[in-house]
Amino acid sequence: MAKPRPETKAVRIQTDKTAQKEHSTPLFLTSSFTYDSAEDMAAAFAAESPEVNIYTRFSNPSVDEFIDKITALEGAEDGVATGTGMAAVFATFMTFLSKGDHIISASAVFGSTHTILTKYLPKWGIDYSYFDMDKPGDIASLIRPETKMLYVETPSNPGLNIIDIRYVADLCKENNILFVVDNCFATPAVQQPISFGADLVLHSATKFIDGQGRVLGGVIVGRKELIHPLYLFIRNTGPSMSPFNAWVLSKSLETLFIRMEKHAENAAAIALRLQDHAKISSVRYPFLPSHPQYAIAKSQMSNGGGIVTFELKGGIESGRAFLNALQMISMTNNLGDSRTIASHPASTTHSKLTDAERRAVGITPGLIRISAGLEHIEDILGDILQALDKC
Ligand SMILES: *Cc1c(COP(=O)(O)O)cnc(C)c1O
């Protein structure tokens, strides 16, 4: 058979079958594994490798299946899974940064990532610099001899800023800097940052990878020599993925490609329908020609993804009124679910920040983020339009 395509790998990669020859991979809900002899046990511990199952904090067949699938889809050599997306971000920082090091990050990053960069890393003597994703030309001037890592989300949450992955990767290679991409918004069904030169790609698997809002998870993939120290950090410090969550996530990956196509189709339809609406000043979607990085999005993403944002002319009060007027769409802070979700960061997740701080991370007073679900597009649009009438 010819080399399977990514869509096929997402469905077919499986851990070895047990003696039962089950079709669907069973859930390996066990904390530890047994040995045939003291010698085997000694060898397993000496190896310090996920190849031999010892204890589920170190490795587990359900977790391995999930890692194998994501690794294949991202075109990486190896991977490691974590209990949440934030554990993946934190493990990556802790494994590769030491006292005295410097990290450059896009300022438009997930809220908790911003907290780690600004509140925790400085406590351990690790300095950070932010750059504006609309000005990638500024990055070069921030590089110092002690710069060890460059971190971006593309598209960013919630601003949907996009950066040219290849441009940043080349800059990082020239300066011996580890380039890490949070690929949560695109998923490997839409964008594979490693193919453009990223060193490590990480995910909150909680979002589109689960796709149905059930479990939390995180994963990091890259070259073997980078994954091994991450594996040892996670194995020793404990933010490992639960086998149950891995089993759920691995099943979810079987439908990732068809789900992402539908999420993107619905998100694009919302963007098109709202771009001339009287109550909206602007709509942002990666595949809308008005997006400032439209050409870059087209060159590195296979579709525009499932998230669309718009700015209400009426600001913070209109944002609150819009959420309160929704009849079907869920008001929750998750995203990447089969159910359409609306959020208004300025009055909810980012309400503690000042207006200036919010603007620095791309959050304006009337910004509404829609995670387009899998419902019929006319039902989604109908709810959005009737809520707009009331705000
Ligand atoms: C949600 C999210 C995270 C954090 O993931 P958790 O699974 O909630 O810990 C990190 N990055 C991005 C872009 C996210 O949307």
The ligand as an ORCA input file, in Angstrom:
! r2SCAN-3c Opt
* xyz 0 1
  C      -6.775     26.986     25.987
  C      -5.462     27.364     25.471
  C      -4.292     27.035     26.169
  C      -4.332     26.342     27.518
  O      -4.835     25.054     27.444
  P      -5.544     24.281     28.670
  O      -5.808     22.949     28.086
  O      -6.766     25.058     29.009
  O      -4.574     24.255     29.787
  C      -3.075     27.372     25.604
  N      -3.000     28.006     24.411
  C      -4.117     28.357     23.715
  C      -3.970     29.071     22.414
  C      -5.372     28.049     24.220
  O      -6.471     28.410     23.526
*
